[in-house]
Amino acid sequence: MTQLPLRAQLASALGRSAATLSRLTGRGDGSVIGGRVGLMLEPDLLRKLAQDKKLALVSATNGKTTTTRLITSALLEMGEVATNAFGANMPAGHVSALSQGKHAPYGVLEVDEKYLPEVLETTGASVLCLMNLSRDQMDRAAEIWLLAQKWRRALSGKPTHVIANCDDPLVTWGASTAAKVTWVAGGQRWKEDSWCCPECGGPLDRKGDTWACRECTFHRPEPHWVLDDTIAIDPAGQRWPLDIQLPGLANRSNAVMALAVAAAFGLPPERALPRLREVKSVAGRYTTVIRDGREARLLLAKNPAGWLEAFDVSDPSQPIILSVNAQGPDGRDTSWLWDVDYRILRGRPVCVTGERRLDLALRLDVADVPFTLADTFNDALASQPLGRVDVIANYTAFQQIRREFDRAV
C-alpha cells in the first residue's frame, strides 16, 4: 500500500480522533465530523485515501444503505472492507470511512445521488452499483431526470464497471454511457416517475418485465442477472436460492445487486451468499425492539417509493405506528405524502406521531383511513396493545426512535 503523504496522514489521524471524541461524548457516531476535520486540513484527502483501494460505490434513491451493507458483508470473505455503515453518504462521510479502514484493501461506499459524479471523479472507483431513481427531498435534490443526465456525463469515457438495474428506465439511461455494464433485472415496483422516455420524452410501453419507448430505440437491455422471486439467476443461468433474513421483495432485489457487485470483484455466488444470509438488520432497519411488553419492528420510509416497499414488509394483521418529520435530512416539503397510497392501511389500527403528524393525519383522513394521534413516539407505543407492532418512520423520525432505544442496530 502506498504511504500517504505526511499532511494526509496527519489529517486522517486528527479526523479519526475527532470521530472518537464525538462517540465518547455522545454527540454522534463520528461518521461525519471526522471527515470534515480531515478535509479541512487536506482538501484532497478523499482522493489520497481511495487511491490504493479496490472501491465500489453504491447509489440510488432507496436501498443504498442496505445494499452497501450486503456488499460489504460479501466482500469480507476476501478481506477487510472500509465502509460508511451508518449512511454518511457525502464526501465527509466517505473520508471518515476510509480513514477508519485505512489498511483495508477494499472499500464499499454509499453515495448520495447528487454527489455521485464528484465522488466517482475523485475516487476513481472501479465498480459502481446503480439501483433506482425516484422523487426524494424535493426541496434539495434536482429533478431526477437531471440527476440521471449527470450520471450519464460522469460515466462517459470512464473505465468503471457499472452494475445497473435495467428494470428502471432512468437508471438504464443514466448508466448507458458506461464502457462496461452488467445489467440486473432487479424489479421496479414504483413506476410513477418513469412513464416517459428519458431519451426523447415519448411514452414508455410496458409489457410484462420489459419496457420500450414508442417513439425511439430506447428499450430495456437484456439482463445478465435476474431476480426470480426468491431466486437469483446468474449470467450462466445457474439458480441461487437467496434465503436472506432481510424481509421483502426490495431486499431480495438488493441482494441480487450485491451478488452482481461481488462477482465484479471476483467473488462467486457460492462464497458471497452465506455472508449475505448473515445480515439481520441494517443501521436499525428491520430491528425489533422491546419495551413494556410491546415488540416494535422498525421500518424506514423516506419517500413514496420507500413507503410502498415498507407496506410490502409490514404485517397487515398488526397495528402500525407512522412517524413523519420534515427536518433538513428529510426535506422540508411534505407534499410527497399525497403520492403515497395509504388506503392499504384500512382495517389496521393506525397511530400517527412525529413533528409533521398533522400533515400525515390530513392525508390519512382524505384516504379514509381511521387513526389516532400521539404527541410523542413514547405515547404512541404506550397506546398499543401488548404484543407486536410495526413502526414506519422517515429519516430523522427514525433516528429519533433509534435514540430512544440506544441506537438499536
Summary of the structure (lengths in Angstrom):
residues: 409
radius of gyration: 21.2
end to end distance: 32.6
largest distance: 63.4
contacts: 1456
relative contact order: 0.10
helix: 38%
strand: 20%
